[in-house]
Structures are given as C-alpha cells and as structure tokens.
Amino acid sequence: MTDPLPFWRAKTLDAMTRAEWESLCDGCGRCCLHKLRDEETERVHFTEVACRLLDLESCRCKDYANRKRRVPDCVKLTPARVAAADWLPPTCAYRLVAEGRDLPWWHPLVSGRAETVHEAGVSVRGRAVAERAAGDFEDHVVSWPGRWPAGARTQTSMTKRRKSG
C-alpha cells in the first residue's frame, strides 16, 4: 500500500479547502516586505522594509483577520492572484504549487516544525526593517527576497547539522 499524496500535490490551489490554503503559508514574511515597481520597466524591486503589521520575530501578521481594514493595499492571495503575481518570492509555497512543484524540506507541512523556515534562512527574521523606522524605501532595496537562500534548496546542510549536534 502506498502513502496517499499530500494535499498540495494532489490538489490544485482552486480545489483546496480554506484550512489547506492557509496552511500553505510557511510564515517566512517575504510577501509582507514592501516592493517597488519601476514605472518605466515594470520591474519589481524588493525591499527589506516590512509591513507595519508584520511581527519581525515570528514573521506572522499581528492582525491577520483585520489586515485589509488596517492596511488597505494588503493583497489577499487567491489562486488567480497567485497566477498573476510577479512579486511573490521564488520560495513561496503558493507559487511553487501553482507551478506544479513540491514544497521544500523546510516548509512546516513537510518538516512538521514551524521553525525550519527560519533555520533554513528563508524567513525575514533578523533581516527586515520596521516600516516606521525605514525612512525612504528606495534606500532599502535588496535582492535576497527574490532568491533562494543557499541552504534552502537541499536538506543536506540541516541533516548534517542535526546528526552532528
């Protein structure tokens, strides 16, 4: 008897229940960083400036239920928005599933632990700047939110660390 496929491999984003959809968020906080779009080229530039509702330690929204009321330009992801969003980080589970890819080893649904997203260096913990302290966002343009962290692609580094520790 074979193990059934996990829901993110068996279902499209459209077919997921609300609970399944919400559990896809790995809690990295990258999508909660402000982005700047070049008016001439339409290119997206990531910043290290976090939305004022992002808890910089947990990398979760401080008021998720009321985020749209408190931050009107907050984007509520839907399957259609995921397909159209050119600003989602490459590590985003919604993006990965939409592209037909599997979740990485550090995703809490795979690892069984919320901390692995931080241990793998995927989250904004220790890297983001609070919105109110940032000043000019253009002074905070960075490239890392648009890239995979070095140790996040494979489990090798974490496996070795756990075995030796």
Disulfide bonds with the S-S distance in Angstrom:
none
